[in-house]
Amino acid sequence: MREVLKYVRAGRIIELRGRDADDTLLDYIREDLQLKGTKEGCAEGDCGACTVVIGELQEEGVRYRAVNACIMLLGQLDGRELILVEDLAEAGELHPVQQQIVDHHGSQCGFCTPGFVMSCFALYQQRLLAMEMAHQDGGRRFEKLERRHVLDSFAGNLCRCTGYTPLVEAALAACHKPVADKFFARRHKTEVLLRHLNTEPAMALSTPNGFFAAPTDLEDLLALYDRAPGTRLLAGGTDLALEITKQCEELPSLIDVTRVESLKRVEWKSDAVHIGAAVTYSQASETLCEMYPNLGQVLGRIGSVQVRNSGTIGGNIANGSPIGDMPPLLIALGARVELAKKKSERRWLELEDFFIEYGKQALETGEIVARIALPYRQPDQRFSCYKLTKRFDQDISAVLGAFCLRVTGNRITSARIAFGGMAGTPKRARRCEAALRGSSIAGIDNGHPAYYALEQDFQPLSDMRASREYRLAAAKQMLLRALAELPGKGAGLERLHRFDAGEVSHVF
C-alpha cells in the first residue's frame, strides 16, 4: 500500500503526506492552500457555504458532484479531482455560472455565494454530460432543465440576504444550454489521470497517532479491520464527521470503505437487487425509484444533494440511528443485510433483526455491513412512505412511516409496516400488521383495530423534534393515508385528516 495521498487539481496530480486521519477537506483548503472562497458556516453539512465539486471516475467517464467540504475528510480526496471556486475563472474571464449570477444580481453579502456557484457549476457539468450522451443517443434521453432541478440542486445552500429568485434565475440561464468549458474540454486528460491513480496500490497513510487506510479489495479491508477492531469505519462520513467538527473528538485511525469496488456495485440478481454498502444515495436513487417509485418522495428529502452525493446506504444502516430514513423503508420492503468478516465469512440477516436496541446492532467483532438485498416488487404489492419533519428540506425525521401492503381484490392479504422515530430502533408495527390482515380496504378508518394497535406497538419518546403524543398521532394519520391511497379507495382522501410536512390536524 502507498503512503501518499494523490488527487487531481487543475490538470495535474497533487501529492500529500503526513496528514492526520481526521483532517477535514475544508481545513486543508483554507489553512494549507490558503484559499478562502470556500467558507465555513455550519460545520455540519447544512448551509452549503463550503460546497466544492469532486470529479470521480465512473463507467461513462468523469462525473462531477457537489459535496460539503466541512464533513468530507481529506483522505477521501484520494484518487479524485478537486474543483474549487477559485478554479472556475480563467484569464480574467468569469465562468458562465459566475457571470450569470453577476448579471442576475445574485449576491449581496457574498458569504454564501461561492457555495451557490459550486452547486450551480456541478449542475452545469451534469447538463453538459447529459447533452453529450443525448447527442450520442439521437437526442432521445435529454431531459429539459426545469425549475425543480435547480431547486433540488440549491436545497443544500442557504442564503439569508439575497433571496433565492435571482440565484435560481441565474442557474436556469447558465444551465439551460451550457457551452463546453475548460473542464469539459480537458475531461479526457482528467480521465487518464484518474485512471492512473486508481490503478495504483491502495492508500494507507501513517499518522503520528494512527492511520488512514482506503483499501480497494474487500478481503484486504476485512483483514485490516480484524487486526484493528477498534478502528472507525468511514462510509461517506456525513454523520461520523460531526464527531470531529461539532464534538471536537479526535479520530486517530480510520478505514474508508468507499474505495472497495465490490461495495460500490448495484447488481440485479434473480430474486433481489443487491446494493453494496458503499453505494451513495445519489447512485442508488435511480434503481430504488425504478423498483418502488414512491421511494422518491423520501429519497429526495434525505439531506441535500451534497449529502446524498456522499452519504451511503450501508453507512445509514450501520450507524443504527432510530431516526435514520433508509432502515424503515427497507424493513417494510423485506430487505436483508449481508454481514462480512475475514476469510470469506458471510451471513445474511433480515434487516429488522440487525437492530437490537438503541446503540446496539447485530455486528460481531471484525464484521461489517457488506450488501443489502432488496426484493423485487410483486404485482399485488402496494408501497407508500411518508416523512414528517419541521421543515421540508434537509431536516431529520420526527416520524417516518413505510407501508408495504399485499392486496387481492379489495382485501389486504399481508402487511409490513415500519416506522422510524417511534422507538429506540427502526421497528415494525406487528400488532397493526396483524389487525390489517384479511381486512377489506373499504372498511378501514380511524375506528379500525389497526388504528389503535399502533398504541400497543409503540411508546414513543418526547424530544426536541416532537412530543410523544404528536408522534403517535402522526403515525396513525400516516396509516390512514397509506390505506386511503390504495387503488379503489381514492375517495377516502377527501375525508382524510390533513397531513403535510409540518402538521397533523383534523379537517373532517
ABEGO torsion letter per residue (X at the ends): XBABBBBBBGGBBBBBBGBBAABBAAAAAAAAAGBAABBBAAGAGAAGAABBBBBBBBAAEBBBBBBBAAABBAAAABGBBBBBAAAABBGGBBBAAAAAAAAAGABBAGAAAAAAAAAAAAAAAAAAAAAAAAAAAGGAABBBBBAAAAAAAAAABBBAAAEAAAAAAAAAAAAABBBBBAAAAAAAAAAAAAAAAAABBBBBBBBAABBBBBBABAAAAAAAAAABAABBBBBGGAAAAAAAAAAGBBBABBBBAAABAAAABBBBBAABBBBBAABBAAAAAAAAAAABAAAAAAAAABEBAAAAAABBAAAAAAAGBAABAAAAAAAAAGBBBBBBBBGGBBBBBBAAAABABBGBBBBBBGBBBABBBBBBBBAABBBBBBBBBABABGBBBABBBBBBBBBBEABBABBBBBBBGABABBBBBAAAAAAABGBBAAABBAABAAAAAAAAABBBBBBAABBAAAAAAAAAAAAAAAAAABBGAAAAAAABBBBBAABBBBAX
